[in-house]
Amino acid sequence: MTERRILKDLCRYEIGTYAEVIYRNALFYPEEEAFVYGKERITFLEFNARVNGMIQALSSMGIKKGEVLGILSWNCLEIVDIYGAAMKGGFIASPFNPRLQEEELEYLINYSEAKVLFVGTELIDTVERLRNRLPGVSQYISLEGAVSGMIPHLDLLRNDRETEPDVRVKEEDPFIIFYTSGTTGLPRGALYTQYRKMEETRTKALQVGAEQGDRHVMVLPLFHIGGWSHFWTLFCLGACNVIMPQRTFDPEATLEAIQQERATDIHIVPTQLIALLSMDDMENHDLRSLKRIWYAASPMPVEILRKGMDLFGPIFMQAFGQSESGPDICFLSKKDHQVLDKPPEEQIVLASCGRPCMNVQVRIVDEENRDVEPNEIWEIITRSKRIMKEYWHKPEETREVLRDGWLHTGDMGHYDEKGYIYIVDRKKDMIISGGENIYPREIEEVLYRHQAVLEASVIGLPDPYWIEKVHAVVVLKKGTVATEDEIVGFCKAHLAGYKAPKSVEFVRTLPKNPQGKILKRELRASRQGGMGK
């Protein structure tokens, strides 16, 4: 970036787009670190140049504005280049969960209509086996190294990095797709425009309270909307993101990163806090730089939260939301957490998910869409300018959940007189294990494919580490035999490993209502003590 009239240059991109933010940070903080990944340290100026080079390369391949860039990788530095190219080049980013099995990935990649697929090192073999089943993908690009038959990511960055792309990115341009399972078990893509994601970023920036120069240790995956939103909020503020390369959470490496980078922020899920609290040498790490610990993705057991606050201090913050909502719907602030010395009736707020975020409206309504009184349990609905625009290529399912501008979450809860919201049951009996959303019906569909299974129901049971574990309750066909290991192995052959049951129980019958529907609530109620595994 040569010397220019900085104020005039600042007006190059449309207000309210990520393109404007990337360029603004390059102009204002050119030598400050935007990203750290291992030994690599990338400034805001260098990031802008990398993005420019990638846009030039993609355009030369014939990839047009509005076409989809598929991303299949664990966290790495190269992923942010892809997101940056979508932000400034007008492409649509489509991140996929690397934990998924091949048949799941085949469906998602084809459903997304990705023209380009960026592939992380550990997913190369998987994608090679899928190639002939992905007719829409025209270009394969390898991340973190050269691979035969794929274009190395670094080759894309060798294009013209100084020239700003000649692309007009607008607020209402489609920008990113996040995936969530549907009621049929098939995933749906929640589509967001530049404006809708920037609206979330602006509001989160105010509520997080971070500022330019802060440093965030990124341990959550960038293919999930929660971690993604937090990551780019810090970027937009001119803060630095320290990207952790581990595929599974490494508490020791995380503590070392906080200490070495003098990190101010970290975004975690409850299982990660449990892992940190289990460390024997916590006192050997200097963690005084931390200003905020943001947690989300699954309910935090109050006892675990207490232990965390005893150790780290009153620096915890919580958000509740879903892939379709932006994500944040509700927010429990640091001040809200400061009740450990208060009477029990005031401490109950720690079991809530907070109050509606700024610029977000929330109602709890009955089946006739009528607002209910405090402490009545019904469905949570929300509206804001940050919720998804639609489900990608699924108009009927879009109309089902977006009614008169309100997103019907399917989550059941109640609220108190001060507006704090308490989640009671979750969408479509969803299980949240280790921060991952798991939908029972998807697993049940696989179980029913086993030759010995007559009936099956999948529920979540309490677990001291995962918060919830997947538990399958199975009725076998007369005259057949199956073992727990066999059922688990069968599921793992057809599903991502984290979705497979961690325990299997064989029963003679399943509880049902007069219409024959299996009563999951009865299964859960009789097993809430856990099954031991």
Buried (B, 14 or more C-beta within 10 A) or exposed (E): BEEEEEEEBBEEBBEBBBBBBBBBBBBEBEEBBBBBBEEEBBBBBBBBBBBBBBBBBBBEBEBEBEBBBBBBBBBBBBBBBBBBBBBBBBBBBBBBBBBBBEEBBBBBBBBBBBBBBBBBBBBBEBBBEBEEBBEBBBBBBBBBEEBEEBBBBBEBBEBEBEEBBEBEBBBEBBBBBBBBBBEEBBBBBBBBBBBBBBBBBBBBBEBBBBEBEBBBBBBBBBBBBBBBBBBBBBBBBBBBBBBBEEEEBBBEBBBEBBBEBEBBBBBBBBBBBBBBBEBEEBEEBEBEBBBBBBBBBBBBBEEBBEBBBEBBBEBBBBBBBBBBBBBBBBBBBBEBBEBEEEEEEEBBBBBBBBBBBEEBEBBBBEEEBEEBEEEEBBBBBBBBBBBBBBBBEBEEBBEEBBEEEBBBBBBBBBBBEEEBBBBEBBBEBBBBBBBBBBBBBBBBBBBEEBEBBBBBBBBBBBBEEBBBBBBBBBBBEEEEEBEBEEBBEBBBEBBBEBBBBBBBBBEEEBBEEEEEEBEBEBBBEEBEEEBEE
